Amino acid sequence: MIRIARHRLPDAVGGRMTALSDEILAVEPAQRVARAREMWKATTVRNTVRQPLREVLAEMSPGREHCMYCGDNHGTDVDHFEPVSRNPLRTFDWLNHLLACSTCNSHGKRDAFPLDDAGRPLLIDPTTEDPFEHLFLSLTVGIYSPLTPKGGATIEVCGLNRPLLARGRMQALRVVILCLERWRSAHATGRRWTRRC
């Protein structure tokens, strides 16, 4: 998980999202979750909001449209950081959306949204804070350790230490070390280094 800069949303999409939020607000409070979910799944919303929203999130994401939580898997889902079930009024709030892989979004996080004793979120939003204030990554074993309760909750809820992710991080470290060693060897002998690692 790395820090991610949030891009500006196109004005037309932002305006549409504001109008949709107003529609949810106009519904009786007891009906808002159902209405928000219904609106989110509507075909017109998919074409005018969800698809453009996903495109902006994909531009923001690390690597090639990677998940903003685990950073490894392909980001396929537009995730509501604060779940619709908890706050339907944020269904169309631009600041509440992240790009997530289906493992993090559908199998890990789902509707989980742990809070501390003061009611503040215990999950890291990489667009508003630096994850490394809460997480320590040990590259030699490929796992995250929590530095704060927020880091611990994020590791647990998003499954950031899944064995496949840990092995991938260790492999990335080996590749970087190999590349640096080859570059140093080529540089020391005066040869041009053109091979890929």
N, C-alpha and C positions, 0 to 999 in steps of 0.2 A: 504494500500500500504506500503510495506516494502522494505528495501535495499536488493538487490539480487546480489550475486557474479556470474559473467559470467564465465562459464566453457570453457575449451579449446575444440575446434571443432576437430574431427578426421582429420588427414592430408588428407586423400582421399577425404573427403567431402569438406574441405577447398580448395583443388586443383580444384575440379570440379566447385565450386562456382566462383573461380577466372577465369576459362575458360569461364564460362557462362557470367560473367561480361564483359570479353573481346569481346564476341560476340555482346553484346548490344552496346558497345562502337563503334564497327565497322559499326553499322547501322547509317543512316542519322539521325541527331538530331530530326527531326519532326516525325520520325517513331519509336523512342526508347520506348515510353510508350506502344504502341501497341505490339511491339516485346517483351518487357519485360513481359507483361501480358501473352502473348501467350506461352513464354518459361516457366513461372512459373507454368502454368496449364498443361504442357505436362506430359504425363504418365512417360516418362523416368526420368524427373526431380522429379516427385513425389516419385519415388522409390529410386533414387540415391542421392537426396538432401533433399527434403521436409520431408520425413519420418525420416531419421537420424537426421536432424535438429530439428524436433519436439521432438525426444527422448532426445536429449541433453537439450533442453529447459525444458522438463518435469522434468528432474533431478534437474534443477536449481530452479524450481518454488517452492513457499511456499506451505507447506502442501502436499496434494496429487494432484499434477498437477493443482494447483489452478491458476487462472488468475493473471498475474503479475501486473495488474492495480487494479482491485477491491479486489482481494485476496479471493473472496468468491466462485464464480462459477468455474466450471470445465474448465480448459484451453483446448479448442478444436482447436483453430486456431493459425497458425503461423502468427503473425502480423508484418507488416512492420512499424516500429516506424515512420520513414519518409516515407510517402506513395509513392507507385510506380508512381502515377500520378504527384507527385511533383519532384521526382528524380529517374528516372528509373535506373540510374547507381548504385543505392544502393539496387536494387532488390535482389541481391545475396551477399550482404555485411553482414557478420556474426554479426557485431556490430549493425545492424539495425533490428534485429529480437527479438521479445518478444512472450511469450505464452499468449494468451488472450482468454477469453470466447467469445462466439458469441455475447453476449449482448454488451460488451465493444467494440469489434472489428467491428462488422457489424451494430450494431444499434446506438452506441455512437460515436466512433472515426471515422470510415469509412475513408474518405480522409481528415479529419480535421487535420490541423497542424498549429495552430496559432503561429505567430512570434511576438517578441517584436519590438520596433522601430529600433533596431540595426540589426534585421534579425535573432536573436537567437530563438531557439524553446521555446515555452511557455508550453510545456508538459514535465512532469517529466519522465525521463528514469531511472527506479529503478536500472538499472545495472551500471549506471555511477554516480549517486548522491543519497544522502540520502533523501528520501521523507519527513522525519520529519523536514528538514530544510525549507520546503515549506508548510507543512500541520500540523494542530493540530487536534488530534482525541479526542473528548469528549466522553468517554465511557458511561457516564450516559445517554446520549441521542443518542449515536451511530453515530454521524455525524462528518464529517471533516469540519474544518474552515480553510480558506486560511491564511497563514502567509506571502505569497508573491504573486505577480501576476501570477507566474508559478503555485503555488498551486491552485489559483482560476480558472485558465484555465483548469487544470487537473481535478478538481472537476466537472466543467461544461461539458467538452468534454466527459469524461469517465463515468459521472453519478455516481460518488462515493457516493453520498448521497441518492441513490434510497431507498425508504422506506423499501424494503425487506432487503437490506444490513444493514441499521440502526437497524432494529429489531434483526437481527442476531448478530450484535456486542453487543447490550444490553443483549441478552440472553447469549452470551459467558461470559460477565462480571458476570452475576448472577451465572453461573455454577462455575466459578473460586472462587467467594466469598463463595459459598456453600461448595465447596471442602476444602477451607482453614478453614472454621469454623468447619467442621467435623474433619479435621486433628487436629486442636487445641484442640477440645474437647477430642478426643481420646488420644492425647499426655498428656493432663492435668490429665486424670484419669488413665494413665498408661496402657490403653488398646492398643492392636494392631489394627490399622485401616486397614482393608482389603477391605472394600466396595468401589465400584465405585460410583462416584457422579452421 
